[in-house]
């Protein structure tokens, strides 16, 4: 039953995009043989994501929550922060979205090492998970840290290589994927539960802070990198003689990559089991089964991504870029953006969370509409960049200035939720299909994908920072207005009661 529920969630995430692609295939962009590969890849994506999420639920998230509680209860700050770094590092190495991003970066520009990119992203996440846990312990205001670190980000961005600019901001969005989000959230809840007080409120914002680390680390990599960048590699797709053979040929390579990614995480769990956590035999077996599910789900996920989604997305973008009405590409991008965010299971979780926090005043539908508008605009603006060659600076600087300025007027809770929601919106659809679609369009138009296409995940992660904070400000004003109305109604009643007593 649980697996069927996960399949339902994953299908809701993937099927809307598949339907749009089929519609485009029948009208404006015939994909030929790539359509069959795309459809099979979509099925594998649904199955793989479902099994992966099931494994994360039974084997990864419980360990994260228990580890957070156990580390905090030790009252040893260096141990807590050090463990936060190690956990953040290894959980990121196992994150599927990070590997998809690194694969597409190295495919476009072989001068950027895939393993180096994954390593730097993991270091950034580990460092900022430790910072986020320290913030919960010391109750440091989130908006203060956001202002300081985003000022540092834009200072480093001004000094880094242009080839790393879009990739760095994309890394911040891709990091917060289906593996990292539940584990880090569980870790934060464990820390907050032991600390007590306003810990529940302070546990929001953990993902927002964790996503800053990869941006900074990749920008620093760009400042230090001496290799070849900016040269566009020619993408050559290898096809087997049969459809089944095409996907089966990818299994050994993908299984090896997933095993290497999960190996350190398994070792970390074993260390936790021996030295930190008191798990029963049943809990230990359940964790082991969860890790096996995680492995099988990731293999299936990556085979679908590599064999179907990425090639079809690239082909679709290339065909639409040659349309007589070039700006049709922007309209398709807007539609894909709206569908992608509607289809993200984590978005529905976020919407339910905000409805609960607001006491039911902000409905899930309102949250969903605001996120749809924001992400649709983000993908549309990314397509505009591809068509016109505009620098990403024209979008990121005003966007983040507005987002940071809103923190001065937005309630603290909604600021934290907004910065968490950026990671939620930029899920598997953004790092696989939409990024591939953008890369294909850029290549077809003769642009430089490393500077023109990368940045789409960053745009998707940025817009919720604005829309959710605006919602928070509107909600706060409505609440204050309601209080004033209640006070105004109580005054005449209290005056009348006083006169009767006199």
C-alpha positions in Angstrom: 0.0 0.0 0.0 2.8 2.4 0.9 4.6 1.7 -2.4 1.3 2.3 -4.3 1.0 5.6 -2.6 4.5 6.6 -3.6 3.8 5.5 -7.2 0.8 7.8 -7.2 2.8 10.7 -5.9 5.6 10.1 -8.5 3.1 9.7 -11.3 1.5 13.0 -10.4 5.0 14.5 -10.7 5.9 13.1 -14.1 2.8 12.4 -16.1 1.7 16.0 -16.7 5.1 16.7 -18.3 4.8 13.6 -20.4 1.4 14.6 -21.7 2.7 18.1 -22.8 5.6 16.5 -24.6 3.2 14.1 -26.4 1.0 17.0 -27.4 4.0 18.9 -28.7 5.2 15.8 -30.6 1.8 15.6 -32.3 1.8 19.3 -33.2 4.9 21.5 -33.3 7.9 19.2 -32.5 7.8 15.6 -33.8 10.4 13.6 -31.8 10.5 10.4 -33.9 12.2 7.5 -32.1 13.1 9.8 -29.1 9.4 9.8 -28.1 9.3 6.0 -27.3 12.6 6.4 -25.3 11.0 9.3 -23.5 7.9 7.4 -22.6 9.8 4.4 -21.3 12.1 6.7 -19.5 9.1 8.3 -17.9 7.8 5.0 -16.6 11.3 4.1 -15.2 11.4 7.6 -13.6 8.0 7.0 -11.9 9.0 3.6 -10.7 12.5 4.6 -9.6 11.4 7.7 -7.7 8.7 5.7 -5.9 11.0 3.0 -4.7 13.6 5.6 -3.8 11.1 7.6 -1.7 9.9 4.5 0.0 13.5 3.6 0.9 14.2 7.1 2.1 11.1 7.0 4.3 11.9 3.7 6.1 15.7 3.8 6.0 17.0 7.3 5.7 14.6 9.8 7.4 14.2 7.9 10.7 18.0 7.7 11.1 18.3 11.4 10.4 15.8 12.3 13.1 17.3 10.0 15.7 20.8 11.2 14.8 19.7 14.8 15.3 18.2 14.1 18.7 21.1 11.9 19.8 23.7 14.5 18.8 21.9 17.4 20.5 21.3 15.4 23.7 25.1 14.9 24.0 25.5 18.6 24.7 28.7 18.6 22.7 28.7 21.5 20.2 31.9 20.5 18.3 30.5 17.0 17.9 27.1 18.3 16.7 28.6 20.7 14.2 31.1 18.2 13.0 28.5 15.5 12.5 26.3 18.0 10.7 29.1 18.6 8.2 29.7 14.9 7.7 26.0 14.1 7.3 25.4 17.0 4.9 28.4 16.0 2.8 27.6 12.3 2.4 23.8 12.8 1.9 24.6 15.2 -0.9 27.0 12.8 -2.6 24.0 10.4 -2.7 21.6 13.0 -4.0 20.3 12.1 -7.5 19.6 15.7 -8.6 23.2 16.7 -8.0 24.6 13.9 -10.2 22.1 14.8 -12.9 23.3 18.4 -12.9 27.0 17.4 -12.8 26.4 15.0 -15.7 24.8 17.7 -17.8 27.5 20.2 -17.0 30.3 17.9 -17.9 28.5 16.8 -21.1 28.4 20.5 -22.2 31.8 21.5 -20.9 34.3 18.6 -20.3 36.7 21.2 -18.8 34.5 21.1 -15.6 35.2 17.8 -13.8 32.1 16.0 -12.8 33.6 14.5 -9.6 35.1 17.8 -8.6 31.8 19.5 -9.0 29.9 16.9 -6.9 32.6 17.1 -4.3 32.5 20.9 -4.0 28.7 20.9 -3.8 28.8 18.3 -1.0 31.4 20.4 0.9 29.2 23.4 0.6 26.1 21.6 1.9 28.0 20.0 4.8 29.4 23.3 5.9 26.0 25.1 5.8 24.1 22.2 7.4 26.5 22.7 10.4 25.8 26.5 10.3 22.1 25.9 10.2 22.2 23.5 13.2 24.3 26.1 15.0 21.7 28.7 14.2 19.0 26.5 15.8 21.1 26.0 19.0 22.0 29.7 19.4 18.7 31.1 18.0 20.4 33.4 15.5 17.9 35.4 13.4 17.6 33.7 10.0 17.3 37.0 8.0 20.6 38.2 9.4 22.4 35.1 8.1 20.6 35.3 4.8 21.7 38.9 4.3 25.3 38.2 5.2 25.7 35.1 3.1 23.9 36.4 0.0 26.1 39.5 0.1 29.1 37.1 0.2 27.6 35.1 -2.7 27.3 38.2 -5.0 30.8 39.3 -4.0 32.2 36.0 -5.1 30.0 35.9 -8.2 31.6 39.1 -9.4 35.0 37.5 -9.3 34.3 34.0 -10.6 34.5 32.7 -14.2 31.4 33.3 -16.2 31.3 29.6 -17.1 30.6 28.8 -13.4 28.0 31.5 -12.7 24.8 29.8 -13.9 26.1 26.4 -12.7 26.8 27.7 -9.2 23.3 29.1 -8.7 21.8 25.9 -10.3 23.7 23.8 -7.8 21.9 25.6 -4.9 18.5 24.5 -6.4 19.6 21.0 -7.5 21.0 20.1 -4.1 17.7 20.2 -2.3 16.3 17.1 -4.0 14.4 14.0 -2.8 17.3 12.6 -0.8 18.7 15.7 0.9 15.4 17.5 1.8 13.8 14.7 3.9 17.0 13.8 5.7 18.1 17.4 6.5 14.6 18.3 7.6 14.5 15.3 9.9 17.9 16.2 11.3 16.7 19.7 12.0 13.5 18.5 13.7 15.5 16.2 15.9 17.8 19.1 16.9 14.9 21.5 17.5 12.9 18.9 19.5 15.8 18.5 22.0 16.4 22.2 22.2 12.8 23.0 23.0 11.3 26.6 23.1 10.7 28.0 19.7 12.6 25.1 18.1 9.7 24.2 15.8 9.8 27.6 14.3 13.6 27.7 14.1 13.7 24.4 12.2 12.2 26.2 9.2 14.9 27.7 7.1 17.3 24.8 7.4 17.0 23.9 3.7 17.2 27.6 2.7 20.6 27.9 4.5 21.8 24.5 3.2 21.2 25.6 -0.4 23.5 28.6 0.0 26.6 26.4 0.6 26.7 24.8 -2.9 26.4 28.2 -4.6 29.4 29.6 -2.6 31.5 26.5 -3.1 31.0 26.3 -6.9 31.7 30.1 -7.2 34.9 29.6 -5.3 35.7 26.6 -7.6 35.2 29.0 -10.5 37.6 31.5 -9.0 40.3 28.8 -8.6 39.7 26.7 -11.7 42.5 26.7 -14.2 41.2 24.2 -16.7 39.4 24.7 -20.0 35.9 26.1 -19.7 33.4 27.6 -22.0 34.1 25.2 -24.9 30.9 23.3 -25.9 31.3 19.6 -26.3 29.4 17.8 -29.0 26.7 15.5 -27.5 26.6 12.1 -29.2 23.7 9.8 -28.3 24.4 6.1 -28.5 21.4 4.0 -29.4 21.1 0.2 -29.2 19.3 -1.8 -31.8 16.3 -2.3 -29.6 14.4 -0.1 -27.2 15.0 -2.5 -24.3 18.6 -2.9 -25.2 19.0 0.9 -25.1 18.1 1.1 -21.5 19.6 -2.2 -20.4 23.0 -1.1 -21.7 22.9 1.8 -19.2 22.3 -0.4 -16.1 25.9 -1.6 -15.3 27.4 2.0 -15.5 24.5 3.5 -13.5 24.6 0.7 -10.8 28.3 1.4 -10.3 27.8 5.1 -10.0 24.9 4.7 -7.5 26.9 2.2 -5.5 29.8 4.6 -5.2 27.5 7.4 -4.2 25.6 5.3 -1.5 28.7 3.5 -0.2 29.9 6.4 2.1 26.3 6.9 3.3 26.0 3.2 4.3 29.3 3.5 6.1 28.0 6.6 8.0 24.9 4.7 9.1 27.0 1.8 10.3 29.1 4.2 12.4 25.9 5.8 13.8 24.6 2.4 14.7 27.7 1.4 16.6 28.6 4.6 18.4 25.5 6.9 18.5 22.1 5.2 18.0 20.5 2.5 20.1 18.5 0.7 17.4 16.6 -2.6 18.0 17.3 -5.5 15.7 14.0 -4.7 13.8 15.0 -1.1 13.3 18.4 -2.1 12.1 16.9 -4.5 9.6 14.4 -1.9 8.5 17.1 0.6 7.9 19.1 -1.9 5.8 16.0 -2.7 3.7 15.4 1.0 3.2 18.9 1.4 1.9 18.4 -1.5 -0.5 15.2 0.2 -1.8 17.1 3.4 -2.1 19.8 1.8 -4.2 17.3 0.0 -6.6 15.2 3.2 -6.9 18.2 5.3 -7.8 19.4 2.9 -10.4 15.9 2.8 -12.0 15.7 6.6 -11.8 19.0 7.3 -13.4 18.5 4.8 -16.2 15.2 6.6 -17.0 16.8 10.0 -16.9 19.9 9.1 -19.0 18.1 6.9 -21.5 14.9 8.9 -22.0 14.3 12.2 -20.3 17.5 14.1 -20.9 17.8 13.1 -24.7 14.2 13.9 -25.4 14.3 17.2 -23.5 17.3 18.2 -25.4 15.7 17.2 -28.7 12.5 19.0 -28.0 14.3 22.2 -27.1 16.4 22.0 -30.3 13.3 21.5 -32.5 11.2 24.3 -30.9 14.2 26.7 -31.1 14.0 26.4 -34.9 10.3 27.3 -35.0 9.4 30.3 -37.3 8.0 32.1 -34.3 11.1 31.9 -32.0 9.3 33.3 -29.0 7.1 30.2 -29.1 9.9 28.7 -27.1 9.1 31.1 -24.2 5.4 30.1 -24.2 6.3 26.4 -24.0 8.7 27.2 -21.2 6.0 29.0 -19.2 3.7 26.0 -19.6 6.4 23.5 -18.6 7.3 25.6 -15.6 3.7 25.8 -14.3 3.2 22.0 -14.8 6.6 21.1 -13.2 5.9 22.9 -10.0 2.3 21.7 -9.9 3.6 18.1 -10.3 6.2 18.2 -7.5 5.1 16.1 -4.6 7.2 18.2 -2.2 5.3 21.3 -3.2 2.0 19.7 -2.0 3.7 18.9 1.3 4.9 22.5 1.6 1.4 23.8 0.8 -0.1 21.7 3.6 2.6 22.9 6.0 1.8 26.6 5.2 -2.0 26.0 5.6 -1.3 24.4 9.0 1.0 27.2 10.2 -1.4 29.9 9.1 -4.3 28.3 10.9 -6.1 27.6 7.6 -6.1 31.3 6.6 -3.8 30.7 3.6 -5.3 27.9 1.6 -3.3 25.3 -0.3 -4.8 26.6 -3.6 -3.5 30.1 -3.0 0.0 28.7 -2.3 -0.1 26.5 -5.4 -1.2 29.4 -7.6 1.5 31.7 -6.3 4.2 29.0 -6.9 2.8 28.2 -10.4 3.0 31.9 -11.3 6.5 32.3 -10.0 8.0 29.1 -11.5 6.3 29.6 -14.9 7.8 33.1 -15.0 11.2 31.7 -14.0 11.3 29.2 -16.9 9.8 31.8 -19.3 12.6 34.2 -18.3 15.2 31.4 -18.8 13.9 30.8 -22.3 14.1 34.6 -22.9 17.8 34.4 -21.9 18.4 31.6 -24.3 16.7 33.4 -27.2 18.3 36.8 -26.6 21.6 36.0 -24.9 20.9 38.2 -21.9 23.2 37.8 -18.9 21.8 36.0 -15.9 22.8 39.0 -13.8 19.9 41.0 -15.2 17.6 38.5 -13.5 19.4 37.3 -10.4 20.5 40.6 -9.0 17.1 42.3 -9.0 15.4 39.1 -7.9 17.6 38.5 -4.9 17.6 42.2 -3.9 13.8 42.1 -3.9 13.7 38.8 -2.0 16.2 40.1 0.7 14.3 43.4 1.0 11.1 41.5 1.6 12.7 39.8 4.6 12.5 43.2 6.4 8.7 43.3 6.1 7.7 39.6 6.1 6.9 37.7 9.3 9.9 35.5 10.4 8.1 32.2 9.8 7.2 33.0 6.2 10.7 34.2 5.4 12.0 30.8 6.6 9.3 28.9 4.6 10.0 31.0 1.5 13.7 30.2 1.5 12.9 26.5 2.1 10.3 26.6 -0.8 13.0 27.6 -3.3 14.6 24.2 -2.8 11.2 22.4 -2.9 10.2 24.0 -6.2 13.5 23.0 -8.0 12.9 19.3 -7.8 13.6 16.3 -10.2 11.7 17.8 -13.1 13.9 21.0 -13.0 17.2 19.2 -12.9 16.3 16.6 -15.6 13.8 17.6 -18.2 13.6 21.4 -18.0 17.4 21.8 -17.8 17.9 19.4 -20.8 15.2 21.3 -22.7 17.0 24.6 -22.1 20.4 23.1 -23.1 18.9 21.8 -26.4 17.4 25.1 -27.3 20.6 27.0 -26.6 22.7 24.6 -28.7 20.2 24.7 -31.6 20.3 28.6 -31.6 24.1 28.5 -31.8 24.5 30.0 -28.3 26.9 29.0 -25.5 24.9 26.6 -23.3 27.3 26.9 -20.3 26.5 30.6 -20.0 23.1 30.9 -21.7 21.3 27.8 -20.5 22.6 27.0 -17.0 20.8 29.1 -14.5 17.3 27.8 -15.1 17.2 25.8 -11.9 18.5 29.0 -10.1 15.6 31.0 -11.5 13.1 28.3 -10.4 14.6 28.4 -6.9 14.5 32.2 -6.7 10.9 33.1 -7.6 9.3 31.3 -4.6 11.4 33.5 -2.3 9.5 36.5 -3.6 6.0 35.0 -4.0 5.8 33.2 -0.6 7.1 36.3 1.3 4.5 38.5 -0.5 1.9 36.0 0.7 3.3 36.3 4.2 3.1 40.1 4.2 -0.5 40.0 2.9 -1.4 37.4 5.5 0.2 39.5 8.3 -1.7 42.6 7.2 -5.0 40.7 7.0 -4.4 39.3 10.5 -3.7 42.8 11.9 -6.7 44.2 10.2 -8.9 41.5 11.7 -7.5 42.2 15.2 -8.3 45.9 14.7 -11.9 45.1 13.7 -12.3 42.8 16.7 -11.0 45.5 19.0 -13.3 48.1 17.5 -16.3 45.8 18.0 -15.3 45.1 21.6 -15.0 48.7 22.6 -18.7 49.7 22.3 -19.7 46.4 24.0 -17.3 47.0 26.9 -18.5 50.7 27.2 -22.1 49.6 27.3 -21.4 47.0 30.0 -19.6 49.7 32.0 -22.6 52.0 31.8 -25.0 49.3 32.9 -22.8 48.6 36.0 -22.7 52.3 36.9 
